Amino acid sequence: MRSPFFRSIIAGAWMILSAGASAQEATPEFDPLGEKVELPRLVRVQAEFIEVSHETLTKLLLKPREGADDSGLRQDLAKLAEEGKATVVETMLCTGRSGEKSLAESLKEYIYPTEYEPAEISKEIHTTANGGKLEGISRDSAVGPTPTSFETRNLGSSLEIAPTLSENGKIIDLRLEPQIVYHVGNETWAEWKDKRGDASVRMPSMYTARLSTAVTLLDGQPLLVAALSPKGENGFPDFKRKLMVFVRCDVLSVGR
């Protein structure tokens, strides 16, 4: 059985150790009080479409690159934008959890017919003096093509992401699909006009700037993932201009 003196020595030593431990801040290597808490993490993905001339793109990419960090290239584009030589066309941002899909959209639903019943000319019925009936064709009762089936196309921008974090939370494997869809006009397939209006068959023309890929990034570092040709005034690709697509991932700790 321990003496009161011995127990007092142990109690004093324990108080000294406790005071020292409380003064010691928790670090990744040393956490005496269990203060180190692994907070949940989110991934914020930013996709940018920046327009430049084809010649400017060629100059910017003239020197081969070995690393996947395009911070310097993005800073060069920021300077060009201030000088009016580059235009930020669209910036999309979506935040999600590791291993899950997330989607952000800015859209207008464009509904258009895809199938028609053919035009018809109805018959006109006349009554004779003796009560008989005669049928004839009435041009005024003609009916144009009638829509019977419709589809919806989303116009605008969207960003779909599926990030996967590494164990240390610094590397992100990312699948992404950013896109911009424009309605650039209608093509007439059949004309039908009468005194009641225009019932011509027209189909819409769309222009899409889309990217679907999988990349690996470091936390906070931008990466040039594609160069696309934007639409021209006629709705066709304008190869004299280019859309540079940048993506950046930021790992966010919940509660900080």
C-alpha positions in Angstrom: 0.0 0.0 0.0 1.4 3.4 -1.0 2.0 6.0 1.6 0.3 9.4 1.6 3.6 11.1 0.8 4.1 8.9 -2.3 0.6 9.5 -3.5 1.1 13.3 -3.1 4.2 13.0 -5.3 2.3 11.1 -8.0 -0.5 13.6 -7.9 1.9 16.6 -8.2 3.7 15.0 -11.1 0.4 14.3 -12.9 -0.7 18.0 -12.5 2.6 19.1 -13.9 2.3 16.8 -16.9 -1.3 17.8 -17.5 -0.4 21.5 -17.4 2.4 20.9 -19.9 0.1 18.9 -22.2 -2.6 21.6 -22.1 0.1 24.2 -23.1 1.2 22.1 -26.0 -0.8 22.8 -29.1 -1.9 19.9 -31.2 0.1 19.3 -34.3 -0.2 16.6 -37.1 2.6 14.8 -35.3 1.6 15.3 -31.7 -1.9 15.5 -30.4 -1.9 14.6 -26.6 -5.5 15.8 -25.9 -7.1 14.5 -29.1 -7.7 18.0 -30.4 -6.9 17.1 -33.9 -10.2 16.6 -35.7 -10.5 15.5 -39.3 -13.1 18.0 -40.7 -15.3 17.0 -43.7 -14.1 18.5 -47.0 -15.8 19.8 -50.1 -14.4 20.5 -53.5 -15.2 23.7 -55.3 -14.8 23.5 -59.1 -14.5 26.6 -61.2 -14.6 26.5 -65.0 -13.9 29.6 -67.2 -14.4 30.2 -70.9 -12.0 33.0 -72.0 -12.0 34.2 -75.6 -8.9 35.3 -77.5 -7.8 35.5 -81.1 -6.3 32.4 -82.7 -3.0 34.3 -83.1 -3.0 35.1 -79.3 -3.6 31.5 -78.4 -0.7 30.4 -80.6 1.7 32.9 -79.0 0.6 31.9 -75.4 1.2 28.2 -76.2 4.3 28.6 -78.3 6.6 27.4 -75.5 6.1 23.7 -74.5 5.1 23.1 -70.9 6.1 20.3 -68.6 4.1 21.0 -65.5 0.3 21.0 -65.1 0.2 24.3 -63.2 -1.1 27.1 -65.5 -1.2 29.9 -62.9 1.2 32.0 -65.0 -0.9 31.4 -68.1 -4.0 32.5 -66.3 -2.3 35.6 -65.0 -1.2 36.5 -68.6 -4.9 36.2 -69.7 -5.9 38.5 -66.8 -3.6 41.2 -68.2 -4.9 40.7 -71.7 -8.4 41.1 -70.4 -7.5 44.4 -68.8 -6.0 45.5 -72.1 -9.2 44.5 -74.0 -7.4 41.6 -75.9 -9.2 38.8 -74.1 -12.9 38.4 -72.9 -14.2 36.3 -70.1 -17.3 34.7 -71.8 -18.5 32.6 -69.0 -17.5 31.5 -65.5 -19.3 28.5 -63.9 -18.8 27.2 -60.4 -20.1 24.1 -58.6 -19.3 22.7 -55.1 -19.7 19.1 -54.2 -18.5 16.2 -52.0 -15.8 13.8 -53.0 -17.1 10.8 -54.9 -20.4 12.3 -55.8 -21.8 14.0 -59.0 -22.9 17.6 -58.8 -24.6 19.9 -61.4 -25.0 23.6 -61.8 -27.2 25.0 -64.6 -28.2 28.4 -66.0 -30.8 27.5 -68.7 -33.8 28.4 -70.7 -36.0 25.6 -71.9 -36.5 25.8 -75.7 -39.5 23.7 -76.8 -39.9 22.9 -80.5 -41.9 20.4 -82.6 -40.2 17.4 -84.1 -43.0 15.5 -85.8 -46.0 16.8 -87.9 -49.2 15.6 -89.3 -49.3 16.4 -93.1 -51.3 19.3 -94.4 -55.0 18.6 -95.2 -57.7 20.2 -97.4 -61.1 19.6 -95.8 -64.3 19.0 -97.7 -67.2 21.4 -97.9 -70.8 20.1 -97.8 -73.6 21.8 -99.8 -77.4 21.1 -99.5 -79.4 20.8 -102.8 -83.0 22.0 -103.3 -84.4 18.5 -102.9 -82.5 17.8 -99.7 -79.6 16.0 -101.2 -76.0 16.7 -100.2 -73.0 17.5 -102.4 -69.3 17.5 -101.3 -66.7 19.8 -102.6 -63.2 21.0 -101.8 -62.9 24.2 -99.8 -59.6 26.0 -100.1 -60.5 28.3 -97.3 -60.7 25.3 -94.9 -57.3 23.9 -95.7 -55.2 23.0 -92.6 -51.4 23.3 -92.6 -49.0 20.8 -91.0 -50.0 20.1 -87.4 -47.3 19.4 -84.7 -47.8 16.1 -82.9 -44.5 15.6 -81.0 -42.2 18.0 -79.2 -38.7 18.1 -77.7 -37.0 20.4 -75.2 -33.4 21.7 -75.6 -31.7 23.5 -72.8 -30.1 26.8 -73.9 -27.4 28.4 -71.7 -24.6 27.0 -69.6 -24.1 24.0 -67.3 -21.3 22.4 -65.4 -21.4 18.8 -64.2 -18.6 17.6 -61.9 -17.5 14.4 -60.1 -14.4 15.0 -57.9 -12.5 12.4 -56.0 -10.1 13.5 -53.2 -6.8 11.8 -52.4 -6.1 10.8 -48.8 -4.1 13.9 -48.0 -6.8 16.1 -49.5 -4.3 17.9 -51.9 -4.9 16.0 -55.1 -8.2 15.9 -57.0 -9.2 13.4 -59.7 -11.9 15.3 -61.5 -14.4 14.4 -64.2 -16.2 17.4 -65.6 -18.5 18.4 -68.4 -18.9 22.2 -68.9 -21.0 23.4 -71.9 -22.6 26.4 -73.4 -25.6 26.0 -75.8 -26.9 28.7 -78.2 -29.9 28.9 -80.4 -28.5 30.3 -83.6 -31.5 30.2 -86.0 -34.1 28.1 -87.7 -34.1 26.1 -91.0 -37.3 26.0 -93.0 -38.2 22.5 -94.3 -41.6 23.2 -95.7 -43.6 26.4 -96.2 -47.3 26.9 -95.5 -48.8 30.3 -95.4 -52.4 31.3 -95.7 -54.7 34.1 -94.5 -54.7 32.7 -91.0 -50.9 33.0 -90.7 -47.7 31.0 -91.1 -47.6 27.3 -90.4 -44.3 26.5 -92.1 -42.2 23.6 -90.8 -39.0 24.9 -89.2 -36.3 23.2 -87.2 -34.0 25.0 -84.8 -30.2 25.1 -85.3 -28.1 24.9 -82.1 -24.4 25.7 -81.4 -22.7 23.9 -78.6 -19.3 24.5 -77.0 -18.8 21.5 -74.8 -16.0 19.6 -73.1 -16.1 16.2 -71.4 -12.9 15.0 -69.8 -11.1 13.6 -66.7 -8.1 15.4 -65.2 -5.9 15.4 -62.1 -5.2 18.7 -60.3 -3.5 20.0 -57.2 -5.5 22.0 -54.8 -5.8 25.7 -55.9 -3.9 25.3 -59.2 -5.6 26.3 -62.5 -5.3 24.0 -65.5 -6.0 24.8 -69.2 -8.1 21.8 -70.3 -9.3 22.7 -73.8 -9.4 25.3 -76.6 -12.6 25.5 -78.5 -13.8 27.5 -81.5 -16.7 29.9 -80.6 -19.7 30.5 -82.8 -19.5 33.2 -85.4 -22.3 35.7 -86.4 -23.6 33.1 -88.9 -23.9 30.4 -86.3 -21.0 28.4 -87.6 -17.6 27.8 -85.8 -15.3 30.9 -86.1 -11.8 29.5 -86.4 -10.3 32.9 -86.1 -11.2 33.0 -82.4 -10.7 30.5 -79.6 -12.3 29.8 -76.2 -9.6 28.8 -73.7 -11.2 26.6 -71.0 -9.6 26.7 -67.5 -10.6 24.6 -64.5 -9.5 25.0 -60.9 -10.4 23.0 -57.8 -10.3 24.4 -54.2 -10.5 21.9 -51.3 -12.6 23.5 -48.5 -12.8 22.2 -44.9 -16.2 22.4 -43.3 -16.3 24.6 -40.2 -13.3 26.8 -41.0 
